[in-house]
């Protein structure tokens, strides 16, 4: 990123986008020439992957792990720019060391084994922060999740470059992705309706839940439930959700 863009305000960036001088590429703001102008903060759980990573026609599918044969330099550049990210001190040291190794690899096309080793070790350190069941999503946890996904991507790419098709035997990648998915899904579900699990039964009280609020919004609320229920493993479908509501709440309330 050129120093000439360092002083740009958000208003100036927005104006440049409107005028076609700049363009948005995920969390990246680029000049129309393709040069990175700025990286905007993104407080969601989306990865900070430039869209170019997903615009390739040459794809190798290795045991359900898709490797995109494309120019990943924009992604590497975006990662290197993230050295100022706010993290817990010990994670900050790991993250910056990893990005330094990534920058060395970018500059000299050397140190791939070190990059692979550091990313693998960093994954374990980051993962230890959300192995216990979290209770809520905070800005800090989102930052950690996004950084963890960055590191996981570095590990996947470096492993592929080192071992190519042998990556299909890598259980670390599969386990890390599975554990991350479980954690994020748990947070997602608890945001919709908090629940507890006991004696092989999932107890889901609906009072003060987002689902309950959606139900009170007629058709608009139903649309939202249909949208979000797809990723809630506690219900098979919207129909299953409504049966749960009818059985555990409507009939119980009527009987009482």
C-alpha positions as YAML, in Angstrom:
chain: A
units: angstrom
residues:
- id: 1
  name: UNK
  ca: [0.00, 0.00, 0.00]
- id: 2
  name: UNK
  ca: [1.47, 3.35, -1.07]
- id: 3
  name: UNK
  ca: [2.18, 6.00, 1.60]
- id: 4
  name: UNK
  ca: [0.27, 8.55, -0.50]
- id: 5
  name: UNK
  ca: [-2.99, 6.93, 0.62]
- id: 6
  name: UNK
  ca: [-2.27, 6.89, 4.37]
- id: 7
  name: UNK
  ca: [-4.07, 10.17, 5.11]
- id: 8
  name: UNK
  ca: [-7.30, 9.37, 3.29]
- id: 9
  name: UNK
  ca: [-10.45, 9.72, 5.41]
- id: 10
  name: UNK
  ca: [-13.49, 7.42, 5.17]
- id: 11
  name: UNK
  ca: [-15.40, 10.26, 3.49]
- id: 12
  name: UNK
  ca: [-12.68, 10.64, 0.84]
- id: 13
  name: UNK
  ca: [-12.66, 6.88, 0.27]
- id: 14
  name: UNK
  ca: [-16.44, 6.79, -0.19]
- id: 15
  name: UNK
  ca: [-16.26, 9.70, -2.60]
- id: 16
  name: UNK
  ca: [-13.51, 7.95, -4.57]
- id: 17
  name: UNK
  ca: [-15.64, 4.81, -4.79]
- id: 18
  name: UNK
  ca: [-18.63, 6.81, -6.04]
- id: 19
  name: UNK
  ca: [-16.46, 8.45, -8.70]
- id: 20
  name: UNK
  ca: [-14.96, 5.15, -9.81]
- id: 21
  name: UNK
  ca: [-11.43, 6.03, -8.68]
- id: 22
  name: UNK
  ca: [-11.48, 3.38, -5.96]
- id: 23
  name: UNK
  ca: [-13.30, 0.06, -5.74]
- id: 24
  name: UNK
  ca: [-14.22, -2.25, -2.88]
- id: 25
  name: UNK
  ca: [-12.78, -5.76, -2.78]
- id: 26
  name: UNK
  ca: [-14.03, -7.34, 0.44]
- id: 27
  name: UNK
  ca: [-12.33, -5.41, 3.23]
- id: 28
  name: UNK
  ca: [-9.82, -3.98, 0.76]
- id: 29
  name: UNK
  ca: [-10.20, -0.63, -0.97]
- id: 30
  name: UNK
  ca: [-8.25, -0.60, -4.22]
- id: 31
  name: UNK
  ca: [-7.33, 2.07, -6.73]
- id: 32
  name: UNK
  ca: [-8.81, 1.33, -10.15]
- id: 33
  name: UNK
  ca: [-5.30, 0.28, -11.18]
- id: 34
  name: UNK
  ca: [-5.52, -2.55, -8.65]
- id: 35
  name: UNK
  ca: [-3.22, -1.03, -6.02]
- id: 36
  name: UNK
  ca: [-4.39, -1.47, -2.40]
- id: 37
  name: UNK
  ca: [-5.43, 1.89, -0.92]
- id: 38
  name: UNK
  ca: [-6.73, 0.84, 2.51]
- id: 39
  name: UNK
  ca: [-8.01, -2.09, 4.52]
- id: 40
  name: UNK
  ca: [-11.27, -1.35, 6.27]
- id: 41
  name: UNK
  ca: [-12.15, -2.95, 9.59]
- id: 42
  name: UNK
  ca: [-14.77, -5.64, 9.34]
- id: 43
  name: UNK
  ca: [-16.47, -6.68, 12.59]
- id: 44
  name: UNK
  ca: [-18.11, -9.79, 11.16]
- id: 45
  name: UNK
  ca: [-16.94, -13.34, 11.02]
- id: 46
  name: UNK
  ca: [-16.27, -13.18, 7.31]
- id: 47
  name: UNK
  ca: [-12.77, -13.95, 6.17]
- id: 48
  name: UNK
  ca: [-10.68, -11.09, 4.88]
- id: 49
  name: UNK
  ca: [-10.12, -12.81, 1.54]
- id: 50
  name: UNK
  ca: [-9.96, -10.62, -1.56]
- id: 51
  name: UNK
  ca: [-12.58, -11.72, -4.06]
- id: 52
  name: UNK
  ca: [-9.84, -12.64, -6.56]
- id: 53
  name: UNK
  ca: [-9.19, -15.82, -4.57]
- id: 54
  name: UNK
  ca: [-12.58, -17.11, -5.62]
- id: 55
  name: UNK
  ca: [-12.35, -16.11, -9.28]
- id: 56
  name: UNK
  ca: [-10.34, -18.93, -10.78]
- id: 57
  name: UNK
  ca: [-11.22, -21.34, -13.55]
- id: 58
  name: UNK
  ca: [-8.44, -23.81, -12.72]
- id: 59
  name: UNK
  ca: [-9.55, -25.67, -9.60]
- id: 60
  name: UNK
  ca: [-8.10, -28.79, -8.04]
- id: 61
  name: UNK
  ca: [-10.48, -30.70, -5.76]
- id: 62
  name: UNK
  ca: [-8.47, -32.69, -3.24]
- id: 63
  name: UNK
  ca: [-10.72, -34.82, -1.00]
- id: 64
  name: UNK
  ca: [-13.26, -32.02, -0.53]
- id: 65
  name: UNK
  ca: [-10.47, -29.49, 0.03]
- id: 66
  name: UNK
  ca: [-10.61, -27.00, -2.83]
- id: 67
  name: UNK
  ca: [-7.38, -25.31, -3.83]
- id: 68
  name: UNK
  ca: [-7.80, -22.31, -6.12]
- id: 69
  name: UNK
  ca: [-4.96, -21.99, -8.60]
- id: 70
  name: UNK
  ca: [-4.88, -18.23, -8.72]
- id: 71
  name: UNK
  ca: [-2.64, -15.30, -7.87]
- id: 72
  name: UNK
  ca: [-2.72, -15.15, -4.06]
- id: 73
  name: UNK
  ca: [-0.42, -12.12, -3.83]
- id: 74
  name: UNK
  ca: [-3.34, -9.73, -3.08]
- id: 75
  name: UNK
  ca: [-4.26, -11.91, -0.13]
- id: 76
  name: UNK
  ca: [-0.65, -12.04, 1.09]
- id: 77
  name: UNK
  ca: [-0.39, -8.26, 0.78]
- id: 78
  name: UNK
  ca: [-3.63, -7.83, 2.73]
- id: 79
  name: UNK
  ca: [-2.36, -10.08, 5.50]
- id: 80
  name: UNK
  ca: [0.98, -8.30, 5.79]
- id: 81
  name: UNK
  ca: [-0.90, -5.02, 6.22]
- id: 82
  name: UNK
  ca: [-2.72, -6.48, 9.25]
- id: 83
  name: UNK
  ca: [0.28, -6.32, 11.60]
- id: 84
  name: UNK
  ca: [-1.39, -3.52, 13.55]
- id: 85
  name: UNK
  ca: [-4.36, -5.73, 14.48]
- id: 86
  name: UNK
  ca: [-5.39, -5.64, 18.15]
- id: 87
  name: UNK
  ca: [-4.80, -9.04, 19.76]
- id: 88
  name: UNK
  ca: [-3.93, -10.42, 23.19]
- id: 89
  name: UNK
  ca: [-0.21, -9.89, 23.67]
- id: 90
  name: UNK
  ca: [1.00, -13.48, 23.33]
- id: 91
  name: UNK
  ca: [-1.17, -13.99, 20.24]
- id: 92
  name: UNK
  ca: [0.07, -10.70, 18.82]
- id: 93
  name: UNK
  ca: [3.67, -11.98, 19.00]
- id: 94
  name: UNK
  ca: [2.75, -15.21, 17.22]
- id: 95
  name: UNK
  ca: [0.68, -13.42, 14.59]
- id: 96
  name: UNK
  ca: [3.33, -10.81, 13.74]
- id: 97
  name: UNK
  ca: [6.07, -13.46, 13.62]
- id: 98
  name: UNK
  ca: [3.95, -15.46, 11.19]
- id: 99
  name: UNK
  ca: [3.31, -12.40, 9.01]
- id: 100
  name: UNK
  ca: [7.04, -11.60, 9.02]
- id: 101
  name: UNK
  ca: [7.70, -15.13, 7.75]
- id: 102
  name: UNK
  ca: [4.96, -14.66, 5.15]
- id: 103
  name: UNK
  ca: [6.56, -11.41, 4.03]
- id: 104
  name: UNK
  ca: [9.94, -13.14, 3.73]
- id: 105
  name: UNK
  ca: [8.37, -15.84, 1.59]
- id: 106
  name: UNK
  ca: [6.74, -13.20, -0.58]
- id: 107
  name: UNK
  ca: [10.00, -11.26, -1.02]
- id: 108
  name: UNK
  ca: [12.43, -14.14, -1.58]
- id: 109
  name: UNK
  ca: [10.22, -17.13, -2.37]
- id: 110
  name: UNK
  ca: [11.98, -18.85, 0.51]
- id: 111
  name: UNK
  ca: [11.09, -20.12, 3.99]
- id: 112
  name: UNK
  ca: [8.01, -22.13, 3.01]
- id: 113
  name: UNK
  ca: [8.72, -24.85, 5.60]
- id: 114
  name: UNK
  ca: [9.09, -22.24, 8.35]
- id: 115
  name: UNK
  ca: [5.85, -20.62, 7.24]
- id: 116
  name: UNK
  ca: [4.09, -23.97, 7.40]
- id: 117
  name: UNK
  ca: [5.54, -24.75, 10.83]
- id: 118
  name: UNK
  ca: [4.71, -21.36, 12.37]
- id: 119
  name: UNK
  ca: [1.18, -21.39, 11.01]
- id: 120
  name: UNK
  ca: [0.57, -24.89, 12.40]
- id: 121
  name: UNK
  ca: [1.86, -23.89, 15.86]
- id: 122
  name: UNK
  ca: [-0.11, -20.65, 15.81]
- id: 123
  name: UNK
  ca: [-3.34, -22.50, 15.05]
- id: 124
  name: UNK
  ca: [-3.03, -24.46, 18.29]
- id: 125
  name: UNK
  ca: [-2.35, -21.31, 20.33]
- id: 126
  name: UNK
  ca: [-5.31, -19.44, 18.85]
- id: 127
  name: UNK
  ca: [-7.62, -22.43, 19.12]
- id: 128
  name: UNK
  ca: [-6.98, -22.74, 22.86]
- id: 129
  name: UNK
  ca: [-8.91, -19.48, 23.37]
- id: 130
  name: UNK
  ca: [-12.20, -20.87, 22.10]
- id: 131
  name: UNK
  ca: [-11.97, -24.57, 23.02]
- id: 132
  name: UNK
  ca: [-14.28, -23.92, 25.96]
- id: 133
  name: UNK
  ca: [-17.91, -23.18, 25.09]
- id: 134
  name: UNK
  ca: [-18.16, -19.41, 24.61]
- id: 135
  name: UNK
  ca: [-21.29, -17.61, 25.76]
- id: 136
  name: UNK
  ca: [-21.33, -14.55, 23.57]
- id: 137
  name: UNK
  ca: [-19.78, -12.87, 20.54]
- id: 138
  name: UNK
  ca: [-17.57, -9.89, 21.31]
- id: 139
  name: UNK
  ca: [-15.42, -7.67, 19.14]
- id: 140
  name: UNK
  ca: [-12.34, -9.40, 20.59]
- id: 141
  name: UNK
  ca: [-13.65, -12.87, 19.74]
- id: 142
  name: UNK
  ca: [-14.45, -11.76, 16.18]
- id: 143
  name: UNK
  ca: [-10.90, -10.43, 15.80]
- id: 144
  name: UNK
  ca: [-9.50, -13.73, 17.07]
- id: 145
  name: UNK
  ca: [-11.77, -15.76, 14.75]
- id: 146
  name: UNK
  ca: [-10.79, -13.69, 11.71]
- id: 147
  name: UNK
  ca: [-7.09, -13.96, 12.57]
- id: 148
  name: UNK
  ca: [-7.48, -17.70, 13.13]
- id: 149
  name: UNK
  ca: [-9.04, -18.07, 9.66]
- id: 150
  name: UNK
  ca: [-6.12, -16.07, 8.18]
- id: 151
  name: UNK
  ca: [-3.65, -18.46, 9.81]
- id: 152
  name: UNK
  ca: [-5.62, -21.53, 8.75]
- id: 153
  name: UNK
  ca: [-5.57, -20.29, 5.17]
- id: 154
  name: UNK
  ca: [-1.80, -19.74, 5.33]
- id: 155
  name: UNK
  ca: [-1.37, -23.27, 6.68]
- id: 156
  name: UNK
  ca: [-3.56, -24.75, 3.93]
- id: 157
  name: UNK
  ca: [-1.76, -22.93, 1.13]
- id: 158
  name: UNK
  ca: [1.73, -23.62, 2.48]
- id: 159
  name: UNK
  ca: [0.85, -27.29, 3.02]
- id: 160
  name: UNK
  ca: [-0.46, -27.55, -0.52]
- id: 161
  name: UNK
  ca: [2.66, -25.91, -1.95]
- id: 162
  name: UNK
  ca: [4.87, -28.29, 0.02]
- id: 163
  name: UNK
  ca: [2.99, -31.54, -0.52]
- id: 164
  name: UNK
  ca: [0.44, -30.85, -3.28]
- id: 165
  name: UNK
  ca: [-2.03, -33.79, -3.55]
- id: 166
  name: UNK
  ca: [-0.75, -35.27, -0.31]
- id: 167
  name: UNK
  ca: [-2.76, -32.53, 1.41]
- id: 168
  name: UNK
  ca: [-5.73, -34.92, 1.28]
- id: 169
  name: UNK
  ca: [-4.05, -36.86, 4.11]
- id: 170
  name: UNK
  ca: [-3.73, -33.81, 6.35]
- id: 171
  name: UNK
  ca: [-6.01, -34.41, 9.35]
- id: 172
  name: UNK
  ca: [-4.93, -31.15, 11.00]
- id: 173
  name: UNK
  ca: [-6.76, -29.04, 8.41]
- id: 174
  name: UNK
  ca: [-9.92, -31.15, 8.65]
- id: 175
  name: UNK
  ca: [-9.96, -31.11, 12.45]
- id: 176
  name: UNK
  ca: [-9.28, -27.37, 12.71]
- id: 177
  name: UNK
  ca: [-12.02, -26.50, 10.23]
- id: 178
  name: UNK
  ca: [-14.47, -28.82, 12.01]
- id: 179
  name: UNK
  ca: [-13.66, -27.34, 15.45]
- id: 180
  name: UNK
  ca: [-13.99, -23.80, 14.14]
- id: 181
  name: UNK
  ca: [-17.31, -24.60, 12.47]
- id: 182
  name: UNK
  ca: [-18.66, -26.07, 15.73]
- id: 183
  name: UNK
  ca: [-17.65, -23.02, 17.74]
- id: 184
  name: UNK
  ca: [-19.06, -20.50, 15.28]
- id: 185
  name: UNK
  ca: [-22.27, -22.50, 14.87]
- id: 186
  name: UNK
  ca: [-22.72, -22.69, 18.64]
- id: 187
  name: UNK
  ca: [-22.35, -18.90, 18.93]
- id: 188
  name: UNK
  ca: [-24.75, -18.42, 16.04]
- id: 189
  name: UNK
  ca: [-27.40, -20.68, 17.56]
- id: 190
  name: UNK
  ca: [-27.12, -19.11, 21.00]
- id: 191
  name: UNK
  ca: [-27.59, -15.69, 19.42]
- id: 192
  name: UNK
  ca: [-30.91, -16.87, 17.95]
- id: 193
  name: UNK
  ca: [-32.11, -18.67, 21.09]
- id: 194
  name: UNK
  ca: [-30.07, -19.69, 24.12]
- id: 195
  name: UNK
  ca: [-30.26, -23.36, 24.97]
- id: 196
  name: UNK
  ca: [-28.87, -25.93, 27.38]
- id: 197
  name: UNK
  ca: [-28.16, -29.59, 26.78]
- id: 198
  name: UNK
  ca: [-28.96, -32.18, 29.46]
- id: 199
  name: UNK
  ca: [-29.85, -35.88, 29.49]
- id: 200
  name: UNK
  ca: [-29.65, -36.07, 25.68]
- id: 201
  name: UNK
  ca: [-32.23, -33.29, 25.39]
- id: 202
  name: UNK
  ca: [-31.69, -29.78, 24.07]
- id: 203
  name: UNK
  ca: [-33.75, -27.33, 26.13]
- id: 204
  name: UNK
  ca: [-34.54, -24.18, 24.15]
- id: 205
  name: UNK
  ca: [-36.59, -21.62, 26.07]
- id: 206
  name: UNK
  ca: [-37.86, -19.12, 23.50]
- id: 207
  name: UNK
  ca: [-38.67, -16.16, 25.73]
- id: 208
  name: UNK
  ca: [-36.47, -13.14, 25.00]
- id: 209
  name: UNK
  ca: [-35.04, -14.93, 21.95]
- id: 210
  name: UNK
  ca: [-34.61, -13.52, 18.45]
- id: 211
  name: UNK
  ca: [-36.89, -16.28, 17.18]
- id: 212
  name: UNK
  ca: [-39.67, -15.08, 19.47]
- id: 213
  name: UNK
  ca: [-39.23, -11.52, 18.24]
- id: 214
  name: UNK
  ca: [-39.33, -12.69, 14.62]
- id: 215
  name: UNK
  ca: [-42.60, -14.57, 15.24]
- id: 216
  name: UNK
  ca: [-44.25, -11.31, 16.28]
- id: 217
  name: UNK
  ca: [-43.37, -9.63, 12.98]
- id: 218
  name: UNK
  ca: [-45.83, -11.60, 10.81]
- id: 219
  name: UNK
  ca: [-44.58, -12.34, 7.29]
- id: 220
  name: UNK
  ca: [-41.35, -10.35, 7.65]
- id: 221
  name: UNK
  ca: [-40.45, -12.32, 10.75]
- id: 222
  name: UNK
  ca: [-41.29, -15.63, 9.07]
- id: 223
  name: UNK
  ca: [-38.93, -14.73, 6.22]
- id: 224
  name: UNK
  ca: [-36.14, -14.07, 8.70]
- id: 225
  name: UNK
  ca: [-36.73, -17.36, 10.51]
- id: 226
  name: UNK
  ca: [-36.67, -19.19, 7.17]
- id: 227
  name: UNK
  ca: [-33.37, -17.51, 6.38]
- id: 228
  name: UNK
  ca: [-31.61, -18.21, 9.67]
- id: 229
  name: UNK
  ca: [-33.09, -21.63, 10.51]
- id: 230
  name: UNK
  ca: [-31.05, -23.21, 7.69]
- id: 231
  name: UNK
  ca: [-27.90, -23.00, 9.80]
- id: 232
  name: UNK
  ca: [-29.43, -23.92, 13.16]
- id: 233
  name: UNK
  ca: [-28.64, -27.60, 13.75]
- id: 234
  name: UNK
  ca: [-31.29, -27.83, 16.47]
- id: 235
  name: UNK
  ca: [-34.07, -27.78, 13.85]
- id: 236
  name: UNK
  ca: [-34.36, -29.79, 10.65]
- id: 237
  name: UNK
  ca: [-36.54, -27.21, 8.87]
- id: 238
  name: UNK
  ca: [-38.95, -24.34, 9.39]
- id: 239
  name: UNK
  ca: [-41.73, -26.91, 9.70]
- id: 240
  name: UNK
  ca: [-39.78, -28.68, 12.45]
- id: 241
  name: UNK
  ca: [-39.31, -25.34, 14.22]
- id: 242
  name: UNK
  ca: [-43.06, -24.60, 14.12]
- id: 243
  name: UNK
  ca: [-43.88, -28.07, 15.49]
- id: 244
  name: UNK
  ca: [-41.50, -27.35, 18.36]
- id: 245
  name: UNK
  ca: [-43.21, -24.01, 19.02]
- id: 246
  name: UNK
  ca: [-46.66, -25.59, 18.87]
- id: 247
  name: UNK
  ca: [-45.77, -28.53, 21.11]
- id: 248
  name: UNK
  ca: [-43.68, -26.84, 23.78]
- id: 249
  name: UNK
  ca: [-45.21, -23.39, 23.95]
- id: 250
  name: UNK
  ca: [-48.59, -22.83, 22.31]
- id: 251
  name: UNK
  ca: [-50.28, -26.01, 23.61]
- id: 252
  name: UNK
  ca: [-48.63, -25.71, 27.02]
- id: 253
  name: UNK
  ca: [-49.75, -22.11, 27.36]
- id: 254
  name: UNK
  ca: [-53.31, -23.04, 26.27]
- id: 255
  name: UNK
  ca: [-53.51, -25.90, 28.76]
- id: 256
  name: UNK
  ca: [-52.38, -23.64, 31.57]
...
